[in-house]
Amino acid sequence: MKVLQILPQLNIGGVERGTLDLSRALINRGHKSFVISGGGVLVDELKRTGAEHIELPIHHKSLRTLSLANELSETISNIDPNIVHVRSRLPAWVNYRAFKKLKKKPLLISTFHGLYSFPIYSKVMSFVDHSIAISNTVESYILENYKLEKKDITIIPRGCEPTEFNKDLINPEDRNNILLEFPQIRDKKVLTIPGRITKWKGVAEFIELLSLLDDTYHGLIVGPTAQSKIKYLKKLQNKVTSMNLGHRITFTGSRRDISNIYKISDVVFNLSQTPEPFGRTMIEAIACGTKVIGWNHGGASEILTELFPQGLVSLNNMDELQQKTKLIAESKELPKENIFTASRMTSSTIDLYQSLLS
C-alpha cells in the first residue's frame, strides 16, 4: 500500500507529529509512505522513518497557491498512491483542483483536526471518500456543518508517544536543573497551564485562579508566544503585576522538556474558553502520571471523562475551580492509564485505510 499525506509544513505541532507517527507505522508494516509539505524542521526526522518527502510551497495562504494544482497532479500521478490523506484546508483545496486532472484517482481521505471556522472555506475537507474526526466533539461539528453522513466519518483520537510521555521517574539532574532555573517553585504545589499564548487558551482564568489560592501554590504558564501575540502576552504580564502575583506566577516560554515540566507539576490545567477539538496536553500530562483539571466541554472533557472525571469543572465556575484545585492537589488519586497512544492512533488509521480499500 502506498500512502501520500499532504499538509502545509513539517514544523512542531500535533498534526505534524501525527504525520510522522503514521509514516513510521506504515513503513514498519511494510507499506510505502510519501509526504508533501512546504518543508520544515521535521523533514529530516520524517526521512529517517524511511518516508519520501516532496517539497511544494502549499503552506502559503495565497490564491496563487492554487496554481500548484498542476504540479501536485503530476506528483500524485508519479507516486501512484492507493490513498491520498489531506490534513489541512489550503492543501486540500490545491489537492481538490489537482484531483480533477487525474485520470486514475486514489482513495481520498481527510482528517478534521479542528472545529474549523469559515465553513465555506472548510467544506473542502468534506469533498472526500471518507473523513476522520479526532474526537466525538469534532464528529458532531462535522455532522452539523457539512454534508457528510455518520457512516462516512470514523473517530480516531490523537495519541502521544510513550517514549516521550511516560511515568518514568524524572532524572534527578533534570529535576535539579528545573529547580535551579525556577527556584520560586521549590517546596510549592506546582500548577501548570501548557499551550500557546493566545486569548482563548484560558491563561487569564489561570491567573485569576492563582489569585484565589494562597502562596503555597505556584503557577507555571508554559508555551510559545507568536509575534502577533506579544501585545497580549504583555497584557497578561501586566495583569499578574497589578494583582501582586509576580512572585507566584512564572511565564516559562516554550519548553523542549515539557514532559519533565508535567512530571514536576502537581496539577496540569486545560482552561480553553472555546471547546478544544481534542486536548492533547491532557493526554500528555496523564501519560506522565500527572493529575489534570479542565472545563467540562469539548474534546478535553472527553479525555477527562474517560481517564480522570474528578478533574471536570463547570465552564468558567471559578469557585468550583478553586475548590477542585485544592482537593486534587492534595489527593493521592491519580488518573487511569493513558489509552490515547500514538500506536493506537496509527493502527486505527492503517486499519481504516485497508478496510476502505477492500
C-alpha positions in Angstrom: 0.0 0.0 0.0 1.3 3.5 -0.9 0.0 6.4 1.2 0.5 10.0 0.4 -0.1 12.6 3.2 -0.4 16.3 2.4 -0.1 19.1 5.0 1.2 22.7 5.0 4.5 22.3 6.7 6.5 19.9 8.9 7.2 22.1 11.9 6.5 21.3 15.5 2.8 20.6 16.2 0.2 17.9 16.8 -0.7 17.5 13.1 2.9 17.3 12.1 3.8 14.8 14.9 0.8 12.6 13.9 2.1 12.7 10.3 5.5 11.4 11.4 4.0 8.7 13.7 1.7 7.4 10.9 4.6 7.4 8.4 6.8 5.4 10.8 3.9 2.9 11.4 3.2 2.5 7.7 6.8 1.6 7.0 7.1 -0.7 9.9 4.2 -2.6 8.5 5.8 -2.9 5.1 3.9 -0.1 3.3 5.3 2.9 1.5 4.9 6.4 2.9 5.1 9.7 1.0 4.6 13.2 2.4 4.1 16.5 0.5 4.6 19.7 2.5 6.2 23.1 2.3 9.2 21.8 4.3 10.1 22.4 7.9 12.2 21.4 10.9 10.8 17.8 11.0 11.6 16.9 7.4 14.9 15.1 8.3 13.2 13.2 11.0 10.5 12.1 8.6 13.1 10.9 6.1 14.7 8.9 8.8 11.5 6.9 9.1 12.1 5.8 5.5 9.5 8.1 4.0 9.9 10.2 0.9 9.3 13.9 1.2 8.3 16.1 -1.7 8.5 19.8 -1.0 5.9 22.1 -2.5 5.0 25.6 -1.1 1.4 24.6 -0.4 1.6 26.4 3.0 1.4 30.0 1.6 -2.0 31.4 2.4 -2.5 33.0 -1.1 -4.7 32.4 -4.1 -1.5 31.8 -6.1 -1.0 28.6 -4.1 -3.9 27.1 -6.0 -1.8 27.4 -9.1 0.2 24.5 -7.7 -2.6 22.1 -8.7 -0.9 21.1 -12.0 2.4 20.3 -10.3 0.6 18.5 -7.5 -1.4 16.4 -10.0 1.8 15.4 -11.8 3.4 14.4 -8.5 0.4 12.3 -7.4 0.4 10.6 -10.8 4.1 9.8 -10.5 3.7 8.4 -7.0 0.6 6.5 -7.9 -0.6 6.1 -4.3 -3.5 4.0 -3.1 -4.5 6.7 -0.7 -4.2 10.4 -0.5 -4.7 11.8 3.0 -5.2 15.6 3.3 -4.7 17.2 6.8 -5.3 20.9 6.2 -7.7 23.1 4.3 -5.4 25.1 1.9 -3.5 22.0 0.7 -6.9 20.3 0.5 -8.1 23.0 -2.0 -5.0 22.6 -4.1 -5.5 18.8 -4.0 -9.2 19.2 -5.0 -8.1 21.0 -8.1 -5.3 18.5 -8.7 -7.7 15.6 -8.4 -9.8 16.9 -11.3 -6.8 16.4 -13.6 -6.1 12.9 -12.5 -7.1 10.0 -14.8 -6.5 7.5 -12.1 -7.9 8.7 -8.8 -6.7 7.2 -5.5 -8.9 6.9 -2.4 -9.2 10.4 -0.8 -9.3 10.8 3.0 -9.3 13.9 5.2 -8.7 14.4 8.9 -10.7 17.2 10.6 -8.1 18.3 13.2 -10.2 21.2 14.4 -13.6 22.9 14.8 -13.0 24.9 11.7 -14.4 28.4 11.3 -15.5 29.7 7.9 -17.5 26.6 6.9 -17.5 27.7 3.2 -13.7 27.7 3.1 -13.5 24.5 5.2 -16.1 22.5 3.2 -13.3 21.1 1.0 -12.4 18.8 3.9 -15.7 17.0 3.2 -15.1 16.6 -0.6 -13.6 13.2 0.1 -14.3 9.5 0.1 -14.0 9.3 3.9 -13.2 11.6 6.8 -11.5 11.1 10.2 -12.7 13.1 13.2 -10.2 13.4 16.1 -13.0 13.3 18.8 -16.7 13.0 19.3 -16.8 16.7 19.6 -15.3 17.1 16.1 -17.6 14.4 14.6 -20.7 16.3 16.0 -19.3 19.5 14.4 -18.9 17.9 11.1 -22.4 16.4 11.1 -23.9 19.8 12.0 -21.9 21.8 9.4 -21.1 19.6 6.4 -23.0 17.3 4.1 -21.5 14.1 5.4 -23.3 11.1 6.9 -22.2 9.4 10.1 -21.1 6.3 8.0 -18.6 8.5 6.1 -16.8 9.5 9.3 -14.5 7.5 11.6 -13.5 8.8 15.0 -9.7 8.2 15.6 -8.5 10.1 18.7 -5.0 11.6 18.6 -2.3 10.0 20.6 1.1 10.7 22.3 4.3 8.8 22.1 5.1 6.7 25.3 8.8 7.1 24.6 8.4 10.8 25.3 5.4 10.9 27.7 5.6 8.2 30.3 5.7 7.6 34.0 9.5 7.0 34.2 10.9 9.0 37.1 12.4 12.3 36.2 16.2 12.2 36.1 17.4 13.8 39.4 19.8 16.1 37.4 16.9 17.3 35.2 14.8 18.0 38.2 17.6 19.9 39.9 18.2 21.9 36.7 14.5 23.0 36.6 14.7 24.0 40.3 17.8 26.0 39.6 16.1 27.7 36.7 12.9 28.3 38.7 13.8 28.4 42.4 10.5 30.0 43.1 8.7 26.7 42.7 10.7 24.9 45.3 8.5 23.5 48.1 5.4 24.7 46.4 2.4 23.0 44.8 3.1 23.5 41.1 0.1 24.3 38.9 0.8 24.3 35.2 -1.1 25.5 32.1 0.6 24.5 28.9 -0.2 25.9 25.4 0.4 28.8 23.1 -0.1 32.3 24.5 -3.4 33.3 23.0 -6.7 34.7 24.4 -8.9 31.6 24.1 -6.4 29.3 25.9 -7.6 30.4 29.3 -4.4 31.9 30.7 -6.3 34.9 32.2 -8.5 32.5 34.1 -5.5 30.6 35.3 -4.1 33.8 36.7 -7.4 34.5 38.4 -7.3 31.0 39.9 -3.8 31.7 41.5 -5.2 34.9 43.0 -7.8 32.8 44.8 -5.2 30.4 46.3 -2.6 31.0 49.0 1.1 31.3 48.5 1.7 27.5 48.9 0.8 27.3 45.2 2.9 28.5 42.3 1.7 28.8 38.7 3.7 28.0 35.5 2.4 29.4 32.2 4.3 27.2 29.7 4.2 27.9 25.9 5.4 29.9 23.0 4.2 33.4 22.0 3.8 34.2 18.3 4.9 37.7 17.2 1.3 38.6 16.7 0.5 37.7 20.3 3.3 39.7 22.1 0.9 42.5 22.9 -1.5 40.0 24.6 1.4 38.5 26.5 2.3 41.9 27.9 -1.3 42.4 28.9 -1.2 39.1 30.8 2.1 40.1 32.5 0.6 43.4 33.5 -2.4 41.6 34.9 0.0 39.4 37.0 1.8 42.5 38.3 -1.3 44.5 39.1 -2.6 41.6 41.1 0.7 41.4 43.0 1.2 37.8 41.8 4.7 38.3 40.2 6.3 36.1 42.9 3.7 33.3 42.4 3.3 33.0 38.6 6.1 32.3 36.1 6.0 32.6 32.3 8.5 30.0 31.1 8.1 30.4 27.4 8.4 27.4 25.1 10.0 24.3 26.6 11.7 21.4 24.9 11.4 19.4 28.2 7.6 19.6 28.5 7.3 16.0 29.8 9.6 16.9 32.7 7.5 20.0 33.4 4.5 17.8 33.6 6.3 15.4 36.0 7.3 18.2 38.4 3.7 19.6 38.4 1.1 18.7 40.9 -1.8 19.6 38.6 -1.9 20.4 34.8 -4.8 22.6 33.5 -6.8 23.0 30.3 -8.9 26.1 30.6 -9.6 26.8 26.9 -12.6 29.2 26.6 -13.7 27.6 23.3 -14.1 23.9 23.1 -10.9 22.0 22.2 -11.2 19.7 19.3 -9.2 17.1 21.3 -7.0 18.4 24.2 -3.6 16.9 23.5 -1.9 18.4 26.6 -4.3 16.5 28.8 -3.2 13.1 27.5 0.5 14.1 27.6 0.2 15.0 31.3 -1.9 11.9 32.1 0.7 9.7 30.3 3.3 11.3 32.7 1.2 10.3 35.7 0.1 13.9 36.5 -3.3 14.9 37.7 -5.3 17.2 35.4 -8.2 19.7 35.6 -10.3 21.1 32.8 -13.5 22.8 31.8 -16.3 20.3 31.1 -16.6 21.0 27.3 -15.1 19.9 24.1 -12.5 17.2 23.5 -10.7 17.8 26.8 -13.9 16.8 28.6 -14.0 13.6 26.7 -10.4 12.7 27.8 -11.2 13.7 31.4 -14.4 11.7 31.4 -12.5 8.6 30.3 -9.4 8.9 32.4 -9.9 11.4 35.3 -13.5 12.5 35.8 -12.6 14.1 39.1 -10.9 16.8 37.1 -14.0 18.1 35.4 -15.1 21.6 36.3 -18.2 23.5 35.1 -17.2 26.1 32.4 -15.9 29.3 34.0 -17.1 28.4 37.5 -14.1 29.9 39.4 -15.3 28.9 42.8 -15.6 25.3 41.7 -12.2 25.5 40.0 -10.6 26.8 43.2 -12.1 24.1 45.4 -11.3 21.3 43.0 -7.7 22.6 42.6 -7.2 22.4 46.4 -8.8 18.9 46.6 -6.9 17.4 43.7 -3.6 19.0 44.5 -3.8 17.3 48.0 -5.3 14.0 46.7 -3.2 10.9 46.1 -5.7 9.6 43.5 -4.1 9.6 40.0 -5.6 9.3 36.5 -6.2 6.0 34.9 -3.6 4.6 32.5 -3.5 6.7 29.3 -5.2 4.9 26.4 -4.7 7.7 23.8 -1.4 6.5 22.4 0.3 7.1 19.1 0.3 3.3 18.4 -3.4 3.1 18.9 -3.9 6.1 16.6 -1.7 4.8 13.8 -3.1 1.3 14.0 -6.6 2.5 13.8 -5.7 4.7 10.8 -4.0 1.9 8.9 -6.8 -0.5 9.6 -9.3 2.1 8.3 -7.2 2.5 5.1 -7.2 -1.2 4.5 -10.9 -1.5 5.2 -11.8 1.2 2.8 -9.6 -0.2 0.1 -11.1 -3.6 0.4 
